[in-house]
Amino acid sequence: MKHSRELVFVCTGSDCKKAGGKKLLKELEKEVKNEPFKGKCKLIATKCMDMCKSCPMAIVDSQFIKKADATKVESAIKKALEIQS
């Protein structure tokens, strides 16, 4: 069964939080409320993903985004949504 929303996982473990994971999550929470993401993706805060040397860490559409920032994650979401359309 195909799900209707793109799942976006953001690590909020201690190392990722220190490296900006919590800030990243807050930025993305603001962005997903606006077009073109509104209603098309779901943010999920996770515990440690055990990839601390690459923090902050995010996963979009089975793609690991190392040293993630809002721009990289938004780009990956746009790409994933185009594939599903």
Backbone as a chain_set.jsonl record, in Angstrom:
{"seq": "MKHSRELVFVCTGSDCKKAGGKKLLKELEKEVKNEPFKGKCKLIATKCMDMCKSCPMAIVDSQFIKKADATKVESAIKKALEIQS", "coords": {"N": [[0.838, -1.186, 0.0], [0.601, 2.146, -0.872], [1.706, 4.988, 0.808], [0.231, 8.163, 1.601], [1.688, 10.34, 2.351], [4.952, 11.762, 2.454], [7.441, 10.469, 4.461], [9.544, 11.962, 6.808], [12.359, 11.624, 8.577], [14.011, 12.883, 11.383], [16.881, 13.017, 13.241], [17.082, 13.374, 16.731], [18.823, 12.779, 18.68], [21.365, 13.007, 21.293], [23.943, 13.916, 20.261], [23.252, 14.781, 17.671], [21.368, 16.695, 18.331], [22.983, 18.609, 19.581], [24.458, 19.332, 17.36], [22.673, 20.686, 15.824], [20.274, 19.435, 15.204], [17.773, 19.689, 16.5], [17.15, 22.334, 15.952], [17.017, 22.155, 13.184], [14.763, 20.479, 12.914], [12.759, 22.208, 13.915], [12.865, 24.257, 11.99], [12.066, 22.821, 9.723], [9.5, 22.072, 10.519], [8.153, 24.491, 10.325], [8.344, 24.927, 7.564], [6.948, 22.735, 6.375], [4.348, 23.372, 6.76], [3.626, 25.061, 4.819], [2.969, 25.641, 1.284], [5.015, 24.011, -1.16], [4.686, 21.783, 0.384], [2.643, 21.334, 2.193], [0.527, 19.133, 3.789], [1.641, 16.996, 2.478], [3.844, 15.787, 3.525], [5.279, 14.231, 6.429], [6.77, 14.931, 9.451], [9.03, 13.252, 11.557], [10.422, 12.982, 14.63], [13.266, 11.347, 15.75], [14.973, 9.059, 17.962], [18.45, 8.44, 18.672], [20.14, 7.657, 15.673], [22.41, 6.319, 15.365], [24.508, 7.278, 13.8], [26.438, 9.175, 14.42], [28.758, 10.582, 13.673], [28.074, 11.889, 11.43], [26.307, 13.893, 11.967], [24.005, 16.73, 12.017], [21.409, 14.336, 11.317], [19.198, 13.105, 8.793], [16.442, 11.385, 7.239], [14.999, 10.858, 4.146], [12.71, 9.45, 2.026], [14.059, 6.905, 1.953], [16.643, 7.814, 1.688], [19.619, 8.717, 3.14], [20.555, 11.653, 4.72], [23.348, 13.226, 5.348], [24.971, 15.389, 7.693], [22.86, 17.243, 7.702], [20.907, 20.029, 6.598], [18.322, 22.534, 6.474], [17.928, 23.243, 3.774], [19.034, 21.094, 2.271], [17.375, 18.987, 3.099], [14.81, 19.896, 2.344], [15.152, 19.945, -0.42], [15.506, 17.203, -0.936], [12.98, 16.285, -0.172], [11.332, 17.535, -2.078], [12.286, 16.25, -4.391], [11.578, 13.579, -3.804], [8.775, 13.792, -3.711], [8.187, 14.416, -6.352], [8.787, 12.04, -7.636], [6.777, 10.39, -6.666], [4.49, 11.497, -7.736]], "CA": [[0.0, 0.0, 0.0], [1.358, 3.385, -0.992], [1.226, 5.975, 1.77], [-0.074, 9.425, 0.951], [2.62, 11.382, 2.781], [6.37, 11.423, 2.491], [7.917, 10.466, 5.838], [10.85, 12.604, 6.977], [12.879, 11.32, 9.903], [15.09, 13.771, 11.811], [17.467, 12.539, 14.489], [17.177, 14.344, 17.819], [19.692, 12.211, 19.708], [22.16, 14.04, 21.958], [24.952, 14.506, 19.376], [22.558, 15.5, 16.6], [20.747, 17.876, 18.937], [24.063, 19.584, 19.757], [24.923, 19.759, 16.035], [21.626, 21.462, 15.178], [19.134, 18.6, 14.84], [16.524, 20.247, 17.037], [16.913, 23.549, 15.172], [16.597, 21.667, 11.868], [13.389, 20.0, 13.055], [11.888, 23.377, 14.06], [12.805, 24.922, 10.69], [11.263, 21.992, 8.825], [8.107, 22.141, 10.974], [7.59, 25.713, 9.739], [8.286, 24.773, 6.111], [5.948, 21.76, 5.918], [3.011, 23.958, 6.902], [3.429, 25.902, 3.641], [3.064, 24.997, -0.028], [4.316, 22.893, -1.773], [4.779, 20.614, 1.26], [1.476, 21.238, 3.079], [-0.259, 17.918, 3.683], [2.308, 15.987, 1.655], [4.918, 15.11, 4.245], [5.124, 14.108, 7.882], [8.047, 14.945, 10.163], [9.102, 12.353, 12.697], [11.643, 13.113, 15.419], [13.705, 10.026, 16.198], [16.094, 8.971, 18.892], [19.725, 8.3, 17.982], [20.191, 6.767, 14.509], [23.723, 5.676, 15.44], [25.38, 7.795, 12.751], [26.779, 10.413, 15.11], [29.831, 11.328, 13.004], [27.476, 12.59, 10.287], [25.154, 14.631, 12.481], [22.679, 16.15, 12.223], [21.046, 13.293, 10.366], [17.791, 13.027, 8.393], [16.145, 10.375, 6.22], [13.86, 11.183, 3.284], [12.529, 8.499, 0.927], [15.148, 5.919, 2.038], [17.916, 8.483, 1.435], [20.224, 9.288, 4.33], [21.124, 12.971, 4.475], [24.36, 13.473, 6.374], [25.2, 16.806, 7.983], [21.653, 17.831, 7.116], [20.395, 21.365, 6.892], [16.96, 22.661, 5.939], [17.975, 23.291, 2.313], [19.26, 19.735, 1.774], [16.201, 18.166, 3.383], [13.725, 20.373, 1.486], [15.472, 19.489, -1.769], [15.231, 15.767, -0.974], [11.521, 16.11, -0.116], [10.812, 17.903, -3.401], [12.655, 15.169, -5.306], [10.765, 12.411, -3.468], [7.394, 14.054, -4.086], [8.105, 14.352, -7.814], [8.81, 10.621, -7.993], [5.494, 9.785, -6.316], [3.391, 12.139, -8.465]], "C": [[0.88, 1.245, 0.0], [0.821, 4.401, 0.016], [1.113, 7.337, 1.096], [0.876, 10.554, 1.335], [4.043, 10.86, 2.73], [6.821, 11.52, 3.952], [9.323, 11.037, 5.881], [11.285, 12.375, 8.418], [14.05, 12.247, 10.215], [15.582, 13.289, 13.168], [17.53, 13.674, 15.509], [17.925, 13.728, 19.002], [20.635, 13.282, 20.236], [23.195, 14.69, 21.04], [24.304, 15.304, 18.251], [21.912, 16.781, 17.131], [21.785, 18.987, 19.107], [24.528, 20.153, 18.423], [23.834, 20.492, 15.244], [20.405, 20.667, 14.759], [17.806, 19.162, 15.308], [16.142, 21.522, 16.273], [16.403, 23.178, 13.774], [15.135, 21.23, 11.901], [12.413, 21.179, 13.138], [11.745, 24.131, 12.738], [11.909, 24.149, 9.73], [9.79, 22.005, 9.215], [7.419, 23.384, 10.406], [7.369, 25.535, 8.242], [7.174, 23.838, 5.655], [4.517, 22.261, 6.086], [2.646, 24.814, 5.688], [3.473, 25.068, 2.369], [4.528, 24.981, -0.449], [4.258, 21.647, -0.887], [3.521, 20.355, 2.087], [0.655, 19.987, 2.781], [0.405, 16.787, 2.92], [3.464, 15.296, 2.352], [4.67, 15.167, 5.745], [6.504, 14.047, 8.504], [7.975, 14.03, 11.372], [10.45, 12.551, 13.377], [12.012, 11.736, 15.948], [14.733, 10.157, 17.306], [17.35, 8.759, 18.055], [19.642, 7.267, 16.847], [21.538, 6.055, 14.405], [24.625, 6.042, 14.26], [25.912, 9.158, 13.206], [27.89, 11.23, 14.429], [29.305, 12.152, 11.846], [26.338, 13.51, 10.709], [25.17, 16.108, 12.087], [22.261, 15.276, 11.044], [19.549, 13.344, 10.055], [17.64, 11.927, 7.348], [14.88, 10.813, 5.485], [13.828, 10.155, 2.17], [13.694, 7.508, 0.836], [16.523, 6.504, 1.727], [18.42, 9.112, 2.734], [20.86, 10.615, 3.963], [22.058, 13.287, 5.633], [24.622, 14.967, 6.488], [24.07, 17.654, 7.382], [21.436, 19.276, 7.533], [19.043, 21.474, 6.19], [16.945, 22.637, 4.416], [18.129, 21.896, 1.721], [18.007, 18.872, 1.946], [15.025, 18.587, 2.499], [13.929, 19.913, 0.048], [15.149, 18.003, -1.928], [13.725, 15.496, -0.936], [10.904, 16.428, -1.473], [11.085, 16.788, -4.413], [11.781, 13.933, -5.067], [9.308, 12.6, -3.877], [7.197, 14.018, -5.593], [8.043, 12.909, -8.285], [7.44, 9.999, -7.754], [4.339, 10.35, -7.137], [3.026, 11.391, -9.728]], "O": [[1.804, 1.358, 0.805], [-0.384, 4.646, 0.069], [1.824, 7.621, 0.131], [0.865, 11.612, 0.706], [4.299, 9.674, 2.935], [6.605, 12.543, 4.603], [10.187, 10.651, 5.093], [10.659, 12.868, 9.356], [14.972, 12.383, 9.41], [14.81, 13.167, 14.118], [17.967, 14.782, 15.201], [17.704, 14.093, 20.157], [20.695, 14.372, 19.668], [23.314, 15.916, 21.041], [24.769, 16.395, 17.918], [21.913, 17.815, 16.463], [21.513, 20.153, 18.819], [24.943, 21.309, 18.347], [24.066, 20.877, 14.098], [19.569, 21.185, 14.019], [16.818, 19.111, 14.576], [14.969, 21.758, 15.986], [15.481, 23.803, 13.251], [14.36, 21.577, 11.01], [11.358, 21.154, 12.504], [10.656, 24.589, 12.393], [11.098, 24.736, 9.014], [8.921, 21.956, 8.346], [6.243, 23.337, 10.048], [6.336, 25.94, 7.709], [6.517, 24.113, 4.65], [3.578, 21.631, 5.599], [1.5, 25.24, 5.543], [3.953, 23.935, 2.373], [5.242, 25.919, -0.095], [3.836, 20.582, -1.338], [3.355, 19.262, 2.627], [0.155, 19.803, 1.671], [-0.197, 15.73, 2.732], [4.01, 14.323, 1.831], [3.954, 16.032, 6.251], [7.321, 13.206, 8.128], [6.993, 14.03, 12.115], [11.497, 12.316, 12.773], [11.177, 11.04, 16.525], [15.285, 11.23, 17.546], [17.299, 8.892, 16.833], [19.143, 6.157, 17.034], [21.774, 5.286, 13.473], [25.406, 5.218, 13.784], [25.844, 10.148, 12.478], [27.948, 12.448, 14.599], [30.009, 13.02, 11.331], [25.493, 13.866, 9.888], [26.237, 16.672, 11.848], [22.717, 15.47, 9.917], [18.733, 13.596, 10.941], [18.598, 11.581, 6.657], [13.847, 11.097, 6.091], [14.808, 9.999, 1.443], [14.248, 7.3, -0.243], [17.476, 5.752, 1.524], [17.736, 9.931, 3.347], [21.621, 10.695, 2.999], [21.62, 13.576, 6.747], [24.512, 15.71, 5.513], [24.301, 18.628, 6.665], [21.738, 19.681, 8.656], [18.672, 20.602, 5.405], [16.032, 22.062, 3.824], [17.43, 21.549, 0.769], [17.63, 18.122, 1.045], [14.32, 17.732, 1.961], [12.971, 19.533, -0.624], [14.582, 17.594, -2.942], [13.248, 14.575, -1.597], [10.056, 15.683, -1.964], [10.207, 16.43, -5.198], [11.302, 13.315, -6.018], [8.674, 11.654, -4.343], [6.129, 13.623, -6.062], [7.322, 12.592, -9.232], [6.987, 9.174, -8.546], [3.289, 9.712, -7.217], [2.12, 11.805, -10.452]]}, "num_chains": 1, "name": "protein.A"}
